[in-house]
């Protein structure tokens, strides 16, 4: 096939006129500038606030192609959210320092902990999700997902003092509700019991009450599933029904260890 024909066929099959990868790149740059603005001691907040506004306007121009999407002028509303977001993130960092014996300082948590990074991007994306800004909140959390292995949908509701340890493989679905002082370890899934398009506007992910600890690789499914306050969910547990407050739920694998006589006698 001639090059001219190949080009013609590619152009003919590019069916999404509003799909612009520039939006993805600018969103990732916006996230990076947010981190410098909120956390980096050497960064001028006043200067970067103006730069953030410029970045944000470019993102809005790229994202709001549909006339019925409620983009509007939401920068001022978002800017007003940033101090409260930072307050919550300081509590999240404190939760990690106070609960992880391997952590030494807040600085270490902010710079080196993927769990904190994922929480931070989630909290920064959440207001934009609530404002109805198209695509951008998902691009933000997917950027964090790619870097950390943690997939938090910006629609999830997460309370204060949230602790994620080791991070990799965690999934928190769109309609999940997590209250305060919750600890989650690697591989945990807070997911839907059924995956059907008709459930778009239905609560399909669990509720986790305050002071709950969920250990590695536990799977909790269903919009009606509630994990009662002060409960501990052990590693590898599979739950599709609610548990009351102060519960201890654990998985008991059948592990057998047999001595190897050849090794023992050699």
N, C-alpha and C positions, 0 to 999 in steps of 0.2 A: 504494500500500500504506500502511495506517495505521501511525503510529509505534509503536503497541503491538505490531503484527504484526512490524515490523522488529526491535524489541527481542527479541521471542520467538524469532525465527529466528536472530538473532546468538547468543543464549544457548544455543540448541539445538546450534549448530555450534561452540561453544567446547569442543573435545574434549580439552583437555590441562589437567586440574585442577592439575597441579604446575608449570605454566609460569607463573613469576612474574617479571616484569621487575624487580621490586625486587632480586632476586638479582644481576642484571647491574649495576644501579646501585651496590649495596653492594660488589660485587667491585671495581669501578673506584675507589671511594672507599678501599677497603682498599689497593689498589696505590699510590695517591697517598700515603697515610699511611706505607706502607713506605718510600717514597723519602725523605720528610721524616725518618723515624727513622734511616735508614742514612746519609744523605748531608748533610742540612742542619745546618750547624754551630750554628745558633741553637736548634735543636729539642732539647728535653730527652728523652734516650733513655728514662730511667726512666718519665716520664709517658706517653710515646707507646707504650711496651711495654704498659702497662695498657690504653690506648685500643685498641691493635691487638687485644688479646685480646677485648675487648668486640665489636669489629667482626667478628672471626673467628667468634665464637660465633653471631652473628646470621646470618652466611653459612652456617655449618654447619646451623643450624636450617632455613634455606630450601632447602638443597641436598640434604639427606639424608632425602628422603621415602620412599625404598624401604627396607624392613626388612632386605634382604639386602646393602645397601651398607655397606662397612666404614668408617664415619665415626669412631665412637668419640671418645675424647678425644685428639686428635692435636695440640692446640696446643703442649703442652710439647715434643713431638718437633720440631715445626716451629720453635719458638723456639730450640732448640738448634742448628738448622741455620744460623741467620742470621749468626753470626760468620764461618763458613766461606764462605757465599755472598758476604758483603762482601769477604772476602779475595780471592776469585776475581774479583769485579767490579773491584776496585782494579787487578788485573793486566790485565783487559780494557781499562780506561781507559788504563793505561800503554802497552799495545800500540798503541792508537790514536795517542797522543801521539808515540810513537817511530817510527811507520810513516807517518803522514800529515803531509806537509810543511806543510799548511794549518793544522794544529792548533798552538795555542800553549801551552795549559795544561790540566791535569787538570780545572779548574773549567769551562773551555769545553766539554770533552768531555762532562762529566756534565750540563751544562745545555742544550747546543745540538746534540748529535750524536744523530740518530735511531737510528743503528746501535747506539750504546751503550745507549740506552733499551730497544730491542728485546731486546738481550742480557740486560739487567738483569731485565726482566719474565720472560723465559724462565727465568733461573736461579732467580728467586723462585717460579715456578710449578712447576718440576720436582719438588721434594720432595712437593708436594701430589698430583701425578700418580702418584708412586710409592706414596704412602699409599693411593691408591684413592679420594680425595675426588672425588665426581661433579661434572662440569660446570665447577667453579670454575677449574681450571688452564687449560681451554680459553677460558673467559671472560677470564682474565688475558691470555693471549697474543693473543687476538683483539682485545682493547682496544689492545694495542701495535701490532697489525697495522693497525688503523684509523688510529692516529696516525702511524705511521712508514712504512707500505707494506711492512713486513717480516713474513713469516708463518713463525714458528718453532713447530712443534708441541712441546708440553711433553714428549712422549715421546722426543724426540731426545736423544742423548748428545753433549755438547760439552765438550771439554777446556779447559785453561787457556790464557790469553793469546790470546783469540779476537778477531780484528779484522774488523769490517764497515765498509766505506767507502761513503758515499753512500746506502746502505741500500735505497732504493726498489726494489721488485719482487723481492726475494729470497724464495725459498721453500725451507724446510728441513723435509722430511717426518718423520713420526713415528718411523721406525726408522733414521733417519740416525745414523751414528757419525762424529763429528769429533774428531780427537785434538788435541794441543797445537800452539800457534804456527801456526794456520791463518789465512789472510787471504782474505776473500771480498769481491767488489765487486758493484755494483748489477746487478740483473737475473738473478743466478745462481739456477738451480733444481737442487736435489738432490731428485729425485723418484722415483716408481715407474715401472717400465717397463710394467706392466699395472695397470689399476684394476679390481679385482673384489672383491666383498664376501667371497668365500671366502679372501682373502689377509689378513684382519684380523690374524691372529696370526703372520704370516710376515714375515721381514725383507725389505722390498721397496724400501728406499732405500739409497743408496750408503754406502760407508765411505771416509773421507778421512783418510789417515795424517798424521803430524806434518810441520810445516814446508812445507805445500802452499799455493800461491797460486792462486786461481781468479779470472780476470778477467771483466769485465762480460759479461753475457748468455750465459755458458756454461751448458749444460744437461747434467747428468750423471744418468743414470737406471739403476735396477735394484739389487736387494738384493745381487747377487753382484758388482757393480762396485766395485772397490777402486782408489783413486788412491794410488799408492805415495808414500812419504815423499820430501820435498824436490823434488816435481814442480811444474811450472808449467803451468797450463791456460789457454790464451789466450782472448781474447774471442770470443764467438759459436761456440765449439766445441760439438759435439753428441757426447756419449759414452754408449755403452751397453755398454762392455766395459772391463775393467781395464787399467791402465797400470802398468808397473813403476816402482820407485824411480828418482828423478833424471831423470824424463822431461820433455821439453818438447813439449807438444801444442798445435798452433796451426791456425787456419783461414786459408786463403789465398783470399780473394775475388778475382774477376777484375774489377779496376777499370780502366776506360779513361777517360783525360782527353783531350778534344779541344779545341783552342783555338778560340774563337769569332772568326773573322776580322773580322766586322763590328765587334765590340767592340774588337778589337786595333787596327784601322785607323782608328777614329773619333777 
